[in-house]
């Protein structure tokens, strides 16, 4: 088992970040504009669609301002069964996000790609909250021939 | 042992990327402007200095256009003894970089930070080669209260 880890600080309250992770408008503002479903209730499922495919995330845990945990229930084979964990903490004026995408069976090349891409989307989340403008798919930053 | 993985594609030849990883001018153009040492010979040591500190990397392996391997010989406790591996491959007009920073003893919060920061610096490397302008320290993109 191998994990993707990231840490980003957003000049905002943890409540603002929590909202960006649990509402459809919030999620659509930084990850993909094509987002539907229910992200604000445990057991809800959110469908994220991108150009080449997408992911369905089931909400496993929600602690307002502190923690969000999703499990991938549909999507690329490498993603299904993995979990995406968001831990939030307030440090002075910073909302610190500790991100983990865990449970990858193998460190395949696609995992390298997803690790970089998560960093880019975390910066999109940061930008959305701090400036009002994120870069969700299809206007996300291209990192390679895999977009 | 846990690793940081990334994958970025640069619209260039692997030779251009190899040069950016093995020459002082190249390295200073995307990671930190304060770079000195010898990166183009096995056994050479490159000193990378940032605002709050820095890293000394010993060059362990060099295969032109294909592979660069460094070992951290000085720096933060969590980094010393870890290895930074660059695997390069040409796919049509893309130089694909598979990056691994391996050998972390524990998945500490600093590792999350470094994972995100590596992604940002890989995008700086990509930008330097594709556009002529990278964003090395001290003009790198800030990701949090840890800069």
Interface residues (C-beta under 8 A of the other chain):
Chain A: X2 X3 X4 X5 X6 X7 X8 X9 X91 X92 X94 X96 X98 X99 X100 X107 X109 X111 X112 X113 X115 X116 X119 X120 X122 X123 X126 X141 X143 X144 X145 X146
Chain B: X2 X3 X4 X5 X6 X7 X8 X9 X91 X92 X94 X96 X98 X99 X100 X107 X109 X111 X112 X113 X115 X116 X119 X120 X122 X123 X126 X141 X143 X144 X145 X146
